[in-house]
Amino acid sequence: MSDENRDQPEDEFRDMLRQFLSGNSDIDPSKLASAAGLPSDPAAVSQLMAQLQNAMQASGDGVDWSVATKQAQEISAAGSLAVTDQTKAQLDQALHIATMWLDEVTGLSDSAVAPRLMTRQEWATTTVPVWTQLAEPVAESIADALTDVLQNQAPEEMAGMIAGASQLMRNLGGTLFAMQLGQIVGQLSKEVVSGGDVGIPLLEEGQAALVPQNMAEFGEGLDIPDDEVQLYLAIRELAHARLFRHARWLRLHVISSITEFAKGISIDTERLEELAGSFDPSNPEELKQAMASGALIPPKTEQQQHALARLETTLALIEGWVDTVTAQASVRLPRWNSVAETVRRRRASGGPAESAFGALIGLELRPRRLREAAAMWQQVTDAVGQEQRDALWSHPDLVPTTADLDDPAAFIARLQAGEPEPDEMDQALEDLLREEESRGDSPQGESPRGDEQPPVV
């Protein structure tokens, strides 16, 4: 068979898709956009069609994540306000005071990298690379499942057409997924108040960042002076940054744990086949509900459940430590507890964008055992002091485990009895990290880059 004849089915399928993307079909593109969790207004639908047309021309394999970046930037830019000189002066003062108060309650040193004040669009642009890294394994699983289902569901007379167009369908599916992720990050940019607000390390270790516009909206209706709200949120963010600067292994550990969990996620092809077989283009509500609820992601395996439990424990320990240290540093604020409770309620409920991310990759951002972790860190502080408490972050083998959260009294008893030191290889790695950190604090002012992280041990 000649190359020309072999390419003919793919060309035929491409022409059929091109007709749909040009609007020359009975399928309403706005309803499909809505089913995919994307805006269904005319401008958004037009952009969706244009992105899918571009995907048809792509020759490479994998997801074009620039689509996610563009989508996130456009959504975050709508209503995004620049940081005024007055706001900058107020927050610079809050960050200065927060630094001094944190120095009193933790021995973890301040970052060598100056805190950033970000617009919503800057936050979205800066964090998209990490979001795409977390989501890529699931995007690949969806693309594989979509191709398999199309091949299984296609009538016999279209089998050659579908088989020849598998790469095209992967590109289209990947583009749709990337647009969904960009939509989520764009919406999150309107909710987060800081770099560490969602609980996972989106910025380089040691980098603190505040989103002044969202901080102002956070404080609306609290009946608490703006400067108190700003100072409390500044303390939280700086504490988060100090922790990741001190525990140089922690950021890579968290991100790699999430991506490893995501790699284990498969797509329920049987459920996808059911949807494909019964799909009504004029009423795509069933597809929308399946995508929004995460119904296409099968129940977690036992191995995934264990991995998820370990990850949730790590995230809870991070947030719990930040809560404990922030509470200690905020005692001079008359209404600090009211702000803290607002943060806790907001974190417990999450927002629509967080829920969408959970459905998209099967991972909730908010750890369930946060209150237990915060209570444990306070007990540790009371029992052995802040220096020994913070030293637990110096090595992954010293960090409390799920069992320690279950029985903090036994954990504290072991601390008071004296924990064994890491072995020689572990100690050598720790010495190397401290050496790198010292070079990063040198007079030349060169701080360690976020991509030069040690391997997880």
Secondary structure as UniProt FT lines:
FT   HELIX           3..21
FT   TURN            22..23
FT   HELIX           29..35
FT   TURN            36..37
FT   HELIX           42..57
FT   HELIX           66..77
FT   TURN            78..79
FT   HELIX           85..105
FT   STRAND          116..117
FT   HELIX           120..153
FT   HELIX           156..158
FT   HELIX           159..164
FT   HELIX           166..188
FT   TURN            189..191
FT   TURN            195..198
FT   TURN            205..206
FT   STRAND          209..210
FT   HELIX           212..219
FT   TURN            220..221
FT   HELIX           226..246
FT   TURN            248..249
FT   HELIX           250..263
FT   HELIX           269..278
FT   TURN            281..282
FT   HELIX           285..293
FT   TURN            294..296
FT   HELIX           302..329
FT   TURN            330..332
FT   TURN            334..335
FT   HELIX           336..349
FT   HELIX           352..361
FT   TURN            368..369
FT   HELIX           370..391
FT   HELIX           392..394
FT   TURN            396..398
FT   HELIX           402..406
FT   HELIX           408..417
FT   HELIX           424..440
FT   TURN            443..444
FT   TURN            450..451
//
